Amino acid sequence: MPTYWLSDSQKFGVGFCTGGFFFLLFGLILFFDRALLAMGNILFLIGVTLLLGPTRTFAFFARKQKWRGSLAFWAGILLILIKWTFVGFAVESYGIFVLFGEYVSAFIATGELGWWGRFFKTIAGFAYNIPVVGPYLARALQVAGDKAGANERAHKDLPV
């Protein structure tokens, strides 16, 4: 099984992204709780910055062809922080759709999940070190990565 090594800061980035995801999920479950959504956004942004690095994160959000999505994403976060929770979440969701919509359409059109498979394999290498359940969890993630097409190299021109 090939192992993808993560640096310590990237491991923290994975943790922050996971925490941000769960805070966002709980914020939605609790009927758009402003504090949980704001904390989820902040944790997710910190995690992405630690995972990709500041220059790659900036390059992703500053792409000329995605300026509307970036603007909507950041405006949605700002609206959530100033207590316009539902409107902010709707604007932020639009921004996420514009930023990541090309990936979804590529998955639907080709049926290939190239980067998604690589993601599963990277997390499998990280999960292998978890005591007791690590090898089993890593094997399940490895199989998921193989099913998702981790061996194909899609979107070579993207900065992430």
C-alpha positions in Angstrom: 0.0 0.0 0.0 1.6 3.3 -1.0 1.8 5.7 1.9 1.2 9.5 1.4 3.1 11.3 4.1 1.6 14.4 5.7 3.7 16.9 7.5 2.7 17.9 11.0 1.0 21.1 9.8 -1.0 19.1 7.2 -2.1 16.7 9.9 -3.4 19.7 11.9 -5.0 20.9 8.7 -6.9 17.7 8.3 -8.1 17.9 11.9 -9.2 21.5 11.5 -11.1 20.7 8.3 -12.8 17.8 10.0 -13.7 19.9 13.0 -15.0 22.7 10.7 -17.1 20.2 8.8 -18.7 18.9 12.0 -19.3 22.4 13.4 -21.0 23.4 10.1 -23.1 20.2 10.2 -24.2 20.8 13.8 -24.9 24.5 12.9 -27.3 23.2 10.2 -28.9 20.6 12.4 -29.6 23.2 15.1 -31.5 25.4 12.6 -28.7 27.7 11.4 -27.0 28.4 14.7 -24.8 31.4 14.0 -22.0 30.6 16.5 -21.6 27.0 15.2 -21.6 28.1 11.5 -19.1 30.8 12.2 -16.8 28.5 14.1 -17.1 25.9 11.4 -16.2 28.4 8.7 -13.2 29.6 10.6 -12.0 26.1 11.4 -12.4 25.0 7.8 -10.5 28.0 6.4 -7.7 27.5 8.9 -7.6 23.8 8.0 -7.5 24.4 4.3 -4.7 26.9 4.8 -2.7 24.5 6.9 -3.4 21.6 4.5 -2.5 23.3 1.2 -0.3 26.1 2.4 -1.0 29.9 2.2 0.1 30.4 -1.4 -1.9 27.5 -2.8 -4.9 28.5 -0.8 -4.6 32.1 -2.1 -4.1 30.8 -5.6 -7.3 28.7 -5.4 -9.5 31.6 -4.2 -7.8 34.2 -6.5 -8.3 32.4 -9.8 -9.6 34.9 -12.3 -12.3 32.6 -13.7 -13.7 31.9 -10.2 -13.9 35.5 -8.8 -17.7 35.3 -8.5 -17.5 32.2 -6.4 -14.8 33.5 -4.2 -16.7 36.8 -3.6 -19.9 35.0 -2.8 -18.1 32.6 -0.5 -16.4 35.4 1.5 -19.5 37.5 1.5 -21.5 34.6 2.9 -19.0 34.1 5.7 -19.2 37.9 6.5 -23.0 37.8 6.5 -23.0 34.8 8.9 -20.6 36.8 11.2 -22.8 39.8 11.2 -25.9 37.8 12.2 -27.6 37.3 8.8 -27.3 33.6 9.2 -29.8 32.2 6.6 -28.9 34.7 3.9 -25.2 34.2 4.6 -25.5 30.5 4.4 -27.4 30.7 1.1 -24.8 33.1 -0.4 -21.9 31.0 0.9 -23.5 27.9 -0.6 -23.7 29.6 -4.0 -20.1 30.5 -3.7 -19.2 26.9 -2.9 -21.2 25.7 -5.9 -19.4 28.1 -8.2 -16.0 27.3 -6.8 -16.4 23.5 -6.8 -19.1 23.0 -9.5 -16.6 22.1 -12.1 -15.5 19.1 -10.1 -19.1 17.9 -9.6 -19.8 18.2 -13.4 -16.6 16.4 -14.2 -17.6 13.5 -11.9 -21.1 13.3 -13.5 -19.8 13.6 -17.1 -16.9 11.1 -16.8 -17.8 8.9 -13.9 -14.3 9.3 -12.6 -13.4 10.5 -9.2 -9.6 11.1 -9.6 -8.8 13.5 -6.8 -11.4 12.0 -4.6 -9.7 8.6 -4.8 -6.3 10.2 -4.0 -7.9 11.9 -1.0 -9.1 8.5 0.3 -5.6 7.0 -0.2 -4.0 9.9 1.6 -6.3 9.6 4.6 -5.7 5.8 4.5 -2.0 6.4 5.0 -2.8 8.7 7.9 -5.4 6.4 9.5 -3.0 3.4 9.5 -1.3 4.8 12.6 -4.4 4.8 14.7 -4.1 2.2 17.4 -6.3 -1.0 17.1 -8.6 0.0 14.3 -6.1 1.8 12.1 -5.1 -1.0 9.8 -8.8 -2.0 9.2 -9.8 1.6 8.6 -6.9 2.2 6.3 -7.8 -0.9 4.3 -11.4 0.3 3.9 -10.2 3.7 2.8 -7.7 2.2 0.4 -10.4 0.2 -1.3 -12.6 3.3 -1.5 -9.7 5.1 -3.1 -9.3 2.4 -5.7 -13.0 2.3 -6.5 -12.9 6.1 -6.8 -10.2 6.0 -9.5 -7.2 7.2 -7.5 -4.7 6.1 -10.2 -6.0 8.6 -12.8 -4.6 12.1 -12.8 -7.4 14.6 -13.4 -7.3 18.4 -13.3 -3.5 18.7 -13.7 -3.7 22.4 -14.2 -5.3 23.2 -10.8 -3.1 24.7 -8.1 -4.3 22.3 -5.4 
